[in-house]
Amino acid sequence: ALDIRDLRTKTGCITYDESYGNTGSCQSRITFIDGEKGILRYRGIPIEELAEGSTFVQAAYLIIFGKLPTETERLRFSGLLTKYQMIHEDMKFHFEGFPSSAHPMAILSAMINAAGCFLPELNTEYDAERFEIQAAHLLSQVRTLAAYAFRKSRGLPSIYPKKKYMFTENFLHMMFSEPDEDYELDPAVVDALDLIFLLHADHEQNCSTATVRMVASSKANLFASASAGVCALWGPLHGGANQAVIEMLKEIRADKDDGTLFLDKVKHKNHGAKLMGFGHRVYKNYDPRARIIKRKCDELLSKMGISDPLLDIAKKLEETALNDPYFIERRLYPNVDFYSGIIMRAIGIPTEMFTVIFAIGRMPGWIANYREVAEAGDSRIYRPRQIYQGPSLNHYVPLFER
Ligand code: ACO
């Protein structure tokens, strides 16, 4: 077998792999993807089976701890999530400092780091014995912070989590309840949002997870590493695509286009136009998560009696694109972000919160990847090389001579 340590001492040869398209940056046991066949498995279990049988919290446990929880483990972990769901009361002052125009992703990344400061006993280097407690704090509190960020952006008072609610129920409660009236939880809505969290829970070395591992490799703490993940996720080419998809669909509708004119712009790369929610670095086939989400989208909207014109445009775009040589040649298919926004719109989640929902869902993956880096006792700090293209030698010129 290859001994990686042998390679560490050899220097002088650098492989150039733009954007790391073919670079295996780590060894991992968490998530398997076969992009050619459109396969995704968490700890070996197909995503379709998890979507059918598991809750988000059980899938989170599987991803973080490597196995599905027994009933005792599930109860203990759920108990920890409930126990640690409140954030420190003084964190309200931090929320107050943000302007109401602040994007909730900016608030979320700052507040995850701030939450760590309020937990000094946990905001330390990796500690195997206390890791379950650390993980439960982060997973539970990110949901509270996300809901508070939304309420802040609307100038609304924050709503405390309640012990009687499960993970996803509590999030909806903190988002939509009023101080004197609880939000009416619809099991179909809870189930759909829980599924969205589960489908986003991990996806191997994507931009944000690779960022978390990069930061973790410097032995930064879990909260700092996760906060960096939020920043990386924010961009429209990554997690921000779910927001960009809805904005694109709205624009197409406002132009009274059925998608034909827009796809023409995309194919001619007019001002860099892209069909958002399509294409993937790894999947060269239909993203299995998109298939599950599309089905759930139809099911939820019909249960809620909603007819969303954006869904009709999205379906038309998909049908046209999948039969168009531009998309066929480049093997571009819908990804997880193509239909998820339509479900979130139906639930009443505002567009600027879509990527925040993704971040809550992705937290188990970031936590598991952080743990993998921290537990690999002999792992070295991540440090890619570059192909230098600047001048080989220049000399300093004093200011008065320039
Ligand atoms: N619309 C139109 N053309 C596209 C799209 C798209 N969505 N995606 C890729 N292409 C084209 C590229 O322009 C390129 O064309 P060319 O051969 O003429 O130069 C070709 O397909 C290959 O694409 P790359 O840019 O090399 O693909 P890469 O792997 O670098 O990018 C990415 C993947 C970022 C996801 C890209 O497909 C994209 O921008 N998609 C839209 C944004 C999006 O949906 N992001 C979410 C991804 S999933 C996630 O992060 C959860």
Residues whose N, C-alpha, C, O or C-beta is under 5 A from the ligand:
A	BS01	ACO	P236 L237 H238 G239 A241 V266 A273 K274 L275 M276 G277 F278 G279 H280 R281 R330 N335
